[in-house]
């Protein structure tokens, strides 16, 4: 269906199902129960799930298909964010021009950076992209302050021109909207002890993510995608057959840069401010981790990876010492103290440690990421059907 | 003229740190063929060796001194370092004062063990994996090391001052015949530069003039042939990894008075050190040292007021700019050899 193979269609429907029912799936526990802190169904977090999903899908088109490991992808996300905020400032609060500008600016930038960086490959490519991203970060934080807002970041203000949109209503800065549909409006549904929130911004991002995911599947199964895989497998041989691989890698680089720009645009559409720290190289490292954790080169991997990381970031970092003490209260005193101390290293402020450990374990034992893990589990229960795998893996982050 | 000398001097200490880290990175890359993203973390751990030693040396017990009273009239509680009981007051004070240089002795075995454990426990299993996997696993390791340090020492920088003898600065200009008070240079930075020069010379001499070093150089040129000659080259390469860790650690130990140890300093230096390695030429030891100093001095010149007025922001980006220009015009780097990581 939609020009996809049967397997990929099922994958697409799986993703549609997951994002459409995310408000339910992410809130499996009643709001006042002890397990409620594992709920991830609040709008802010769900938006981040899908936005970083888009970012990782785009990164995967470059890294997963061509094997070029870019360590500077956050630069495109940052530039997209700035472009989006400027559109809000100049034109008005409709999200469409902002997102279009984000994608366009990020695309143009990635043509320039890609043209230069793709002259080299391997580790040199990684360092070049890293150098460019760090350069952009340094410039955005210092010299370009009139454009980027410097270290405080770029925010909207009442005196912005907004030539298309409504002027400030009763002294408040207007909020981003899609033809009058406000991004931040949320409908709360309370069923029994549960409360589910349906956020306009989330569904807006979710629809775009499904489209982006669809586009990435199409790229994966196209002859172009096949060419990119050939580059990953053996670029030298490809060159010996008389084929110039650089236009293909550049196209992949630009596409993935535009995905990053799209993610940046959506980020400001949800929350209209942009800061230089979005371009810092740790942000680039984060998308690398997401993609690898989910499974580089697989279609659904990056989405799962982005979800898993963002879930961990929000849920694990909320578990502080008091919560741990409450959990282990049933134990004898000394044992409780030991457990709390050990777990405290990994939760709360220490969640980066959890991230690092999980990431290392994945690289060492599961180079194919969560998707490979799912396939191995499937291998153990080989009677199960092939399509159960992604959904098995999909449930992991929500547990 | 004075300005130029001043910038040259202030470029030297930054350049020394870059050169030392890049030297270690290149040692690892040249011998084991691994791109070690955790090398910055080793630099940071070296810095924290100083902090640990400082704490050990100044560990103390509390006594209640009846002869002194605080403002409420209660007997004053006095912290007495154990050192004081063992060595007497004056000696213990100077030992604590000299804790940064003393940390060198403390850091060498610690870093050697960390390096060897790292290589045997983790990196060994990644020789046959793609470069991307090596980058990623060491990147993960860097995060883990950084977070462990953060857990035990907190997120704030911990000051570790230089010995009193090296505090302050001296008038370098008068030495060269300039006017007084025009070129002022802190003592410790000079010490750091001298120390870095010593380490670099030591490493090169070790590789050049010892049998061990000769075997390692032969292994760098052709690992398989050396193996066929019946030499256990893996064992020596492991030692080289340990040595690289020691170099990074010592660079960190001596850097503490210039930059108070904090948990993310490794990452800050790592990015630049990679640029240095690439500019110098992957796998070339003299290249790494040369590029370290060149980029350090370049950065220092770019932060001159006249230059910044002319090209705003250049001090922030000059290193990356230099890397981009060099990689595009001289793809193998300044002193890179043919055939090393060509693609």
Interface residues (C-beta under 8 A of the other chain):
Chain A: X67 X69 X116 X119 X120 X121 X122 X123 X124 X126 X127 X128 X130 X131 X132 X134 X135 X138 X139 X141 X142 X143 X144 X235 X236 X281 X282 X285 X288 X289 X292 X345 X350 X352 X353 X355 X356 X357 X359 X360 X363 X364 X367
Chain B: X35 X122 X125 X129 X131 X132 X133 X135 X136 X137 X139 X140 X141 X142 X143 X144 X146 X147 X148 X150 X151 X267 X271 X274 X275 X278 X282 X312 X313 X316 X317 X320 X321 X323 X324 X327 X328 X331 X341 X343
